[in-house]
Amino acid sequence: MIEYNREIKDKWEEYDAELNDPFTTPISSKDRKLKDRLKSNTPQKKSKSKNLVTTTGKKLVKLENKSIIIDLSEDELSRRGRIIKQSKLLDEILEELETELLSVDMGHSVVSELIDLLRANLVGTRVPRKAKLGEIVERVVHRSLSHLLESEYWDFDKTVQSLISDESPISIMIVGVNGTGKTTSTAKIAKRLTDQGYSVVLAAADTFRAGAIDQLAGHAEKIGVRCIKSQRGGDSAALARDAIESARAKDDDIVIIDTAGRMQNKTNLMEELRKVRRVSNPHLVLFVADALAGNDAVTQAVEFQKMLEFDGAILCKLDTDARGGAALSIAHATGKPIILAGIGQGYDDLEIFNPQWLLNSILT
């Protein structure tokens, strides 16, 4: 976990002489009002009964979360103990936490919101007398970030299975900014689904670059799937439609549409991408982000979503990103979950995104 100032942690009692004890009881009227005000601004959890659907109205299969989320209730007491009070010591711990989270590429807005959330949960809470404030903060941070990553989280494999049980073929549209790894991710998804027994067709809808068409065709040959392509400069939307029709005629299960990279600020290019979506009417739209891009990836995701809404994100190069805060910020800023994670260069180096793995890497 984040290494809090050792002097603060080791000399907890020494601070009592020079600082207000954060475990002061009874809590003052001013602190109660602060706690109530902060809690009133705390985002409320969405109803668990809400059905998840794609941007085109298809049903998503929500991930059944089996991980254990540590809640503050494990430390909170209903009577006796000590009450955490707003203090200089608490401020110092939260300031150090804020610096640490910003250093792992978490966006400023999500970090600020998290710090406010921590104050809302901590100030006024009654805990055991021997409880260490640093350890309490650690558990609350883990709980808060877990909720952030797992909110609206859906299972990719089960969703594909569910969609295919209703109709076939289904189509998956891959979108994103230039150079983020869309074509490689397309091939990895094709390999993953082929290994699960599905027949997959790739659609080379990036018709602006001959190199992109050849690259996808090369991937298709290596993993043993068909690739529908055209000459450079062809109609991307028409090619996507043709790929779906070809898959239907040959009883294939899945069409994965690899689109041209679009800078999110190029309106005319984004309009053509919307045309591909309108014509192909994909079951899923996945945004590809580069973990190494840090906060730039967050900005790209936010601006991209304004032009073309997506259902979830694939975070590439996660194996080379020692920080990983971009995943937290993308989920926070777009309201869309990270679904898949690229963890290497091989076709098999694509995994279902594990929020707890990311949290452990960040908070260790």
ZICORSUL-V536855 format. One record per pair of residues at least 4 apart in sequence whose C-alpha atoms are under 7 Angstrom apart, sorted by the first residue. I is the first residue (numbers start at 1). GAP is how many residues later the second one is. D is the distance in whole Angstrom. If there is no record, write none. Layout:
I,GAP,D / I,GAP,D
This chain:
1,137,7 / 1,362,4 / 1,363,4 / 2,361,6 / 2,362,6 / 4,89,7 / 4,92,7 / 5,4,6 / 6,4,6 / 7,4,6 / 8,4,6 / 11,4,7 / 15,4,5 / 16,4,6 / 16,5,5 / 19,69,7 / 20,67,6 / 22,62,5 / 22,63,4 / 22,64,6 / 22,65,6 / 22,68,7 / 23,59,5 / 23,60,5 / 23,61,4 / 23,62,6 / 24,58,6 / 24,59,6 / 24,60,6 / 24,61,6 / 25,57,6 / 25,58,6 / 27,4,6 / 27,5,7 / 27,56,7 / 27,58,7 / 27,97,7 / 28,4,6 / 29,4,6 / 30,4,6 / 31,4,6 / 31,55,7 / 32,4,6 / 32,92,7 / 33,4,6 / 34,4,6 / 35,4,6 / 35,85,6 / 35,88,6 / 35,89,7 / 36,4,6 / 37,4,7 / 38,4,7 / 38,78,7 / 38,82,5 / 39,81,5 / 42,75,6 / 52,7,6 / 52,8,5 / 52,10,7 / 53,4,5 / 53,5,5 / 53,6,4 / 53,7,5 / 54,4,5 / 54,5,6 / 54,6,6 / 54,230,6 / 54,257,6 / 55,254,7 / 55,255,6 / 55,256,6 / 56,227,6 / 58,225,6 / 60,94,6 / 60,99,5 / 61,93,5 / 61,94,6 / 61,97,6 / 61,98,5 / 62,91,6 / 62,92,4 / 62,93,6 / 63,90,6 / 63,91,5 / 63,92,5 / 69,74,6 / 70,69,6 / 70,73,6 / 71,69,7 / 71,72,6 / 72,4,6 / 72,68,6 / 75,52,6 / 75,53,7 / 76,49,6 / 76,50,5 / 76,51,5 / 77,4,7 / 77,49,5 / 77,50,5 / 77,51,7 / 78,48,7 / 81,45,6 / 81,46,5 / 81,47,5 / 81,48,5 / 82,44,5 / 82,45,5 / 82,46,6 / 82,47,5 / 83,41,6 / 83,42,5 / 83,43,4 / 83,44,6 / 84,38,6 / 84,39,5 / 84,40,5 / 84,41,6 / 84,42,6 / 85,38,5 / 85,39,6 / 86,4,7 / 86,37,6 / 87,4,6 / 88,4,6 / 89,4,6 / 90,4,6 / 91,4,6 / 92,4,6 / 93,4,6 / 94,4,6 / 94,21,7 / 95,4,6 / 96,4,6 / 97,4,6 / 98,4,6 / 98,13,6 / 99,4,6 / 100,4,7 / 101,5,6 / 101,10,7 / 102,4,5 / 102,5,7 / 102,6,7 / 104,219,4 / 104,220,6 / 104,221,5 / 105,189,6 / 105,190,6 / 105,218,6 / 105,219,7 / 105,220,5 / 105,221,6 / 106,4,7 / 106,5,7 / 106,219,4 / 106,220,6 / 106,222,7 / 106,223,6 / 107,4,6 / 107,188,6 / 107,222,6 / 108,4,6 / 109,4,6 / 110,4,6 / 110,219,6 / 110,222,7 / 111,4,6 / 112,4,6 / 113,4,6 / 114,4,6 / 115,4,6 / 116,4,6 / 117,4,6 / 118,4,6 / 118,22,7 / 119,4,6 / 127,4,7 / 132,4,6 / 133,4,6 / 134,4,6 / 135,4,6 / 136,4,6 / 137,4,6 / 138,4,6 / 139,4,6 / 140,4,6 / 141,4,6 / 142,4,6 / 143,4,6 / 144,4,6 / 145,4,6 / 146,4,6 / 146,209,7 / 147,4,6 / 148,183,7 / 148,184,7 / 149,179,6 / 149,182,6 / 149,188,7 / 149,206,6 / 150,205,7 / 152,185,6 / 153,184,5 / 155,4,6 / 156,4,6 / 156,183,7 / 157,4,6 / 158,4,6 / 159,4,6 / 160,4,6 / 161,4,6 / 162,4,7 / 163,4,6 / 163,7,7 / 164,4,5 / 164,5,7 / 164,6,6 / 168,85,6 / 169,78,7 / 169,79,6 / 169,83,6 / 169,84,4 / 169,85,5 / 169,86,7 / 170,83,6 / 170,84,5 / 170,85,6 / 170,113,6 / 171,83,6 / 171,84,5 / 171,85,6 / 171,111,5 / 171,112,5 / 171,113,7 / 172,83,6 / 172,84,5 / 172,85,6 / 172,110,6 / 172,111,6 / 172,112,5 / 172,113,6 / 173,83,6 / 173,84,5 / 173,85,7 / 173,109,6 / 173,111,6 / 173,112,5 / 173,113,6 / 174,8,7 / 174,12,7 / 174,83,6 / 174,84,5 / 174,85,6 / 174,111,6 / 174,112,5 / 174,113,6 / 175,7,7 / 175,84,6 / 175,111,6 / 175,112,5 / 175,113,6 / 176,6,7 / 176,85,6 / 176,86,6 / 176,111,5 / 176,112,5 / 176,113,7 / 177,84,5 / 177,85,5 / 177,86,5 / 177,87,7 / 178,83,4 / 178,84,6 / 178,85,7 / 180,108,6 / 180,109,6 / 180,110,5 / 181,4,6 / 181,107,7 / 181,135,7 / 182,4,6 / 182,106,6 / 183,4,6 / 183,33,6 / 183,75,6 / 184,4,6 / 185,4,6 / 186,4,6 / 186,70,7 / 186,72,6 / 187,4,6 / 187,32,6 / 187,160,7 / 188,4,6 / 188,159,5 / 188,160,6 / 188,162,6 / 189,4,6 / 190,4,6 / 190,10,6 / 191,4,6 / 191,32,6 / 191,156,6 / 192,4,7 / 192,156,7 / 193,4,7 / 193,5,6 / 194,4,5 / 194,5,6 / 194,6,6 / 198,55,6 / 199,53,5 / 199,54,5 / 199,55,6 / 200,25,6 / 200,52,6 / 200,53,6 / 200,54,5 / 200,55,6 / 201,24,6 / 201,25,5 / 201,26,6 / 201,46,7 / 201,53,6 / 201,54,5 / 201,55,6 / 202,24,6 / 202,25,5 / 202,26,6 / 202,53,6 / 202,54,5 / 202,55,6 / 203,24,6 / 203,25,5 / 203,26,6 / 203,37,6 / 203,40,6 / 203,52,7 / 203,53,6 / 203,54,5 / 203,55,6 / 204,9,6 / 204,12,7 / 204,23,7 / 204,24,6 / 204,25,5 / 204,53,7 / 204,54,6 / 205,31,5 / 205,34,6 / 205,35,6 / 205,52,6 / 205,53,5 / 205,54,5 / 205,55,7 / 206,6,6 / 206,7,7 / 206,30,7 / 206,52,6 / 206,53,5 / 206,54,4 / 207,6,7 / 207,24,7 / 207,25,5 / 207,26,5 / 207,27,6 / 207,29,6 / 208,24,6 / 208,25,5 / 208,52,7 / 209,4,7 / 209,23,6 / 210,4,6 / 210,22,5 / 211,4,6 / 212,4,6 / 213,4,6 / 213,16,7 / 214,4,6 / 215,4,6 / 216,4,6 / 217,4,6 / 217,10,6 / 218,4,6 / 219,4,6 / 220,4,6 / 220,5,5 / 220,6,6 / 220,7,6 / 221,4,6 / 228,15,6 / 230,4,6 / 235,4,6 / 236,4,6 / 236,40,6 / 237,4,6 / 237,38,6 / 237,39,4 / 237,42,6 / 237,43,7 / 238,4,6 / 239,4,6 / 240,4,6 / 240,17,6 / 240,36,7 / 240,40,6 / 241,4,6 / 241,38,7 / 241,39,5 / 242,4,6 / 243,4,6 / 244,4,6 / 244,11,6 / 245,4,6 / 246,4,6 / 247,4,6 / 247,5,5 / 248,4,6 / 262,7,6 / 262,8,7 / 264,36,6 / 264,39,6 / 264,40,5 / 266,4,6 / 267,4,6 / 268,4,7 / 269,4,6 / 270,4,6 / 270,37,7 / 271,4,6 / 272,4,7 / 273,4,6 / 274,4,6 / 274,34,7 / 275,4,6 / 276,4,6 / 277,4,5 / 277,5,6 / 284,27,6 / 285,25,5 / 285,26,5 / 286,24,6 / 286,25,6 / 286,26,5 / 286,27,5 / 286,28,7 / 287,23,6 / 287,25,6 / 287,26,5 / 287,27,6 / 288,25,6 / 288,26,5 / 288,27,6 / 289,8,6 / 289,24,7 / 289,25,6 / 289,26,5 / 289,27,6 / 290,7,6 / 290,25,6 / 290,26,5 / 290,27,6 / 291,24,6 / 291,25,6 / 291,26,6 / 291,27,6 / 291,30,6 / 291,33,7 / 291,35,6 / 292,25,7 / 292,29,6 / 293,4,5 / 294,32,5 / 295,4,6 / 295,31,6 / 296,4,6 / 297,4,6 / 297,29,7 / 298,4,6 / 298,28,6 / 298,31,6 / 298,32,5 / 299,4,6 / 300,4,6 / 301,4,6 / 301,29,7 / 302,4,7 / 302,31,7 / 302,32,6 / 303,4,7 / 304,4,6 / 305,4,4 / 305,5,7 / 311,25,6 / 312,24,5 / 312,25,5 / 312,26,6 / 312,27,6 / 313,24,6 / 313,25,5 / 313,26,6 / 313,27,7 / 314,24,6 / 314,25,6 / 314,26,5 / 314,27,6 / 315,23,7 / 315,25,6 / 315,26,5 / 315,27,6 / 316,25,6 / 316,26,4 / 316,27,7 / 317,4,7 / 317,25,5 / 317,26,6 / 317,27,7 / 318,23,7 / 318,24,6 / 318,25,5 / 319,24,5 / 319,25,6 / 323,39,6 / 324,34,7 / 324,38,7 / 325,4,6 / 326,4,6 / 327,4,6 / 327,11,7 / 328,4,6 / 329,4,6 / 330,4,6 / 331,4,5 / 331,5,5 / 331,6,5 / 331,7,7 / 338,15,6 / 339,13,6 / 339,14,5 / 340,10,7 / 340,11,6 / 340,12,5 / 340,13,5 / 341,9,6 / 341,10,5 / 341,11,6 / 341,12,5 / 342,7,6 / 342,8,5 / 342,9,7 / 343,6,5 / 343,7,6 / 344,5,5 / 345,4,6 / 354,4,7 / 355,4,6 / 356,4,6 / 357,4,6 / 358,4,6 / 359,4,6 / 360,4,6
